[in-house]
Amino acid sequence: MLMTTNKTKIALVNTPLLEGAIQFTSHPSFPPLGLAYIAAVLEQNDFEVIIFDCPVCEIDHEKLRAELDSYQPTLVGIGCTTPAIESALKSARVAKEVCPDAKVIMGGPHATFEDKQILTNEKAVDIIVRGEGEETMLELAKQSPELQKASEIKGITFRKDNQIIQAPNRPFIQNLDTLPRPAYKYIPIEKYRIDGRKLLPIMTSRGCPSQCSFCVASEMFGAPFRARSPKNVLDELEWLRDEYGAEGISFQDDTLTFNRKRTIEICDGIIERKINLPWGCFTRADTVTKEVLAKMNKAHCNEISFGVEAACQRIRDLVKKGASTEQCEKAIKWTKDEGIFVTASVILGYPGETKETWQETLDLIRRVEPDNVYVCFATPYPGTELRALVESKGWKMSEDWKLYNMLNPIFEDPLLPAKEIVQMRKDFLDKFYSPRYILRQAVKGYLKGNLYSKLMARAALNWNLWRLMARF
């Protein structure tokens, strides 16, 4: 920990897992990149900072209470997603109880779009940071502990004279190369492993020009695409390998290949510098070409996830997915031709979905045969057009935020009830995870060394074992 003469101490909290809460996994796959960036900026400006990475360190709220009581920070920053908001609010209450003079700050996508509701209902939270958090948290730290000019800080929501005030939005960081590297020194990186391998994240761009109706990326980080320079990215890849022993990389960009020229430059750099780390990414079908995919393959890309969403063009138009079904088919075929593991992400139950439109998606999957299909339920997160649409229809919608993990139906479409779409998803996975599928992925995973195939062979086997056990 960096010790300075600055009296302001900042504790950043990756909130604990709630007992019994539905999680993607009991162990997070990747370290909290957002908190690591905030910590790096604070450290760069000579503030004392610590990260309590509760899930991976098995810190529950009582242990967090003891840690905060011992540390006595000036500011407590809590990151939260929608499924974790209940835990985040409990963390805020714990912080305020043991550090009554500290300002408790909450950020992340859920807090950004539910800022007024949180401040209205939870007195333990003093300030909400909306959108990108690095510069806002730095300004809050510089004004601490008095925060007499908080109203001048852009990008926050706060209370004043029994009113809730939304300051103007903060402009997005335009030159991402100016950000320091994530401060992983405050995180137990050795605990982050997938199948025994240390896969570390990197985010090389922010902003999403797409306006998909189920997503808040363009609201959180802006619509214009802002990218780090290839050299800056390559330097960090070497740093992750050499400093932290990364054995693989996960690009966390919403659309890595949005700028094809930049993607090729990064791939060329990976090859020239002999970085030699397998990596995966997310992207769109309308931003790849045969040339780009061939270069990605040579640069050791071994997994690409495409947001297909649906095969029916009417549904694709409703979700505002610009890529066509034909483009999705071509992109998946080209990727498979390069020997890269392909994940197709699809949405089930978007308003307007029918059994016939779902059948179109099933037909597409059968034609292209991706290595993995991630079937998620249409989830109306706060801030999305989808949520506004469901509200406008007056449909019953769950307010149990723990269920908002894309694995549960959240609203009741009277034309396609929740029970039916749950069964539709199960029926698909029962057929998709066939013995032939398990064998194919096991060969790719255990004999040819593709991590993602290995994981999917195991997941498919577990799915079938669960089906078998459910009969008894």
Buried (B, 14 or more C-beta within 10 A) or exposed (E): EBEEEBEBBBBBBBBBBBEEBEBEEEBBEEBBBBBBBBBBBBBBBEBBBBBBBBBBBEBEBEBBBEBBEEBEBBBBBBBBBBBBBBBBBBBBBBBBEBBEEBBBBBBBBBBBBBBEBBBEEBEBBBBBBBBBBBBBBBBBBBBBBEBEEBEEBBBBBBBEEEEBBBBEEBEBBEEBEEBBBBBBBBBEBEBBEBEEEBBBBBBBBBBBBBBBBBBBBBBBBBEEBBBBBBEBBBBBBBBBBEEBEBBBBBBBBBBBBBBBEBBBBBBBBBBEEEBEBBBBBBBBBBBBBBEBBBBBBEBBBBBBBBBBBBBBBEBBEBBBBBBEBEBBBBBBBBBBEBEBBBBBBBBBBBBBBBEEBBEBBBEBBEEBBBBBBBBBBBBBBBBBBBBEBBEEEEBEEBEEBBBBBBBBBBBBBEEBEBEBBBEBBEEBBEEBBEEEBBEBBBEBBEEEEBBBBBBBBBBBBEBBEEEEEEEE
